Amino acid sequence: MPNLAQHAALAVDDGLRRRIRAAVVQYAVNVTDAARPADTASDDDKDTDMGRRSLARSVLDSVESIVERFAWVVAANPTILASFGEGNQLNIADGDIEYVISQEWDRLAGVK
């Protein structure tokens, strides 16, 4: 079972951070390319979209500060921690990193 020392080691791993950087930028581009809510959408949907796009713009303006936030969240995922525990960050599937980023985007955007 992974422990806090493994979590901390993974969160600061340079190789993982490079992969997170690539995945976060890719996701930010997808968010900015997505259609905006229709005029008939609820205010909550519009606010959520605005928050998601705001985080995307922050990523595209200054990715390093966002990578720091995502690195700790990604490193806390049990599947990712277990894969890291098997040897190194290269054992972690890209899809697992991308999944965590997509699942945590709204929380880090402050809309969840």
C-alpha positions in Angstrom: 0.0 0.0 0.0 1.4 3.4 -1.0 2.4 5.8 1.8 2.9 9.5 2.2 6.6 9.3 1.3 5.7 7.7 -2.0 3.0 10.3 -2.6 5.5 13.1 -1.9 8.2 11.5 -4.1 5.9 11.1 -7.0 4.5 14.6 -6.7 8.0 16.1 -7.2 9.2 13.6 -9.8 10.5 15.6 -12.8 9.5 12.9 -15.4 5.9 12.8 -14.1 5.7 16.6 -14.0 6.8 16.8 -17.7 4.0 14.4 -18.6 1.5 16.3 -16.5 2.5 19.5 -18.2 1.8 17.9 -21.6 -1.5 16.5 -20.5 -2.6 19.7 -18.8 -1.8 21.8 -21.9 -3.6 19.3 -24.1 -6.7 19.5 -21.9 -6.6 23.3 -21.7 -6.6 23.4 -25.5 -9.6 21.1 -25.6 -11.4 23.3 -23.1 -10.8 26.5 -25.0 -11.9 24.8 -28.3 -15.1 23.5 -26.8 -18.4 25.1 -27.7 -19.7 27.6 -25.2 -23.0 27.0 -23.5 -26.1 28.1 -25.4 -27.8 31.4 -24.4 -30.6 29.3 -22.9 -28.2 27.4 -20.6 -28.5 27.9 -16.9 -26.4 30.4 -15.0 -24.7 27.5 -13.2 -23.7 26.0 -16.5 -22.4 29.3 -17.8 -20.5 29.9 -14.5 -19.0 26.4 -14.7 -17.9 27.0 -18.3 -16.4 30.4 -17.3 -14.4 28.8 -14.5 -13.2 25.9 -16.7 -12.1 28.4 -19.4 -10.4 30.6 -16.9 -8.2 27.7 -15.7 -7.5 26.8 -19.3 -6.3 30.4 -20.0 -4.1 30.3 -16.9 -2.6 27.0 -18.1 -1.8 28.5 -21.5 -0.4 31.7 -20.0 1.7 30.1 -17.3 1.7 26.3 -17.2 4.3 25.9 -14.4 2.2 27.2 -11.6 -0.7 24.9 -12.7 1.6 21.9 -13.0 2.5 22.3 -9.3 -1.2 22.1 -8.3 -2.0 19.2 -10.6 1.1 17.2 -9.7 0.0 16.8 -6.1 -3.6 15.8 -7.2 -2.3 13.3 -9.7 0.1 11.9 -7.2 -2.7 11.3 -4.7 -4.6 9.0 -7.1 -4.4 5.4 -5.8 -4.0 3.8 -9.3 -1.2 6.2 -10.1 0.5 5.7 -6.7 0.3 1.9 -7.1 1.9 2.1 -10.6 4.6 4.3 -9.3 5.2 1.9 -6.4 6.1 -0.7 -9.0 9.3 1.0 -10.1 9.1 4.5 -11.4 6.8 7.1 -13.2 7.3 5.3 -16.5 5.0 2.6 -15.2 2.1 5.1 -15.1 -0.1 5.0 -18.1 -0.7 8.3 -20.0 -4.4 7.5 -19.9 -4.4 7.4 -16.1 -2.7 10.8 -15.9 -5.2 12.2 -18.5 -8.1 10.7 -16.6 -7.1 12.3 -13.3 -6.7 15.7 -15.0 -10.1 15.5 -16.6 -11.7 14.4 -13.4 -10.0 17.1 -11.2 -10.2 20.0 -13.7 -13.4 21.4 -12.3 -12.2 21.2 -8.7 -9.0 23.0 -9.5 -11.0 25.5 -11.5 -13.1 26.2 -8.4 -16.4 25.2 -10.0 -16.9 21.8 -8.2 
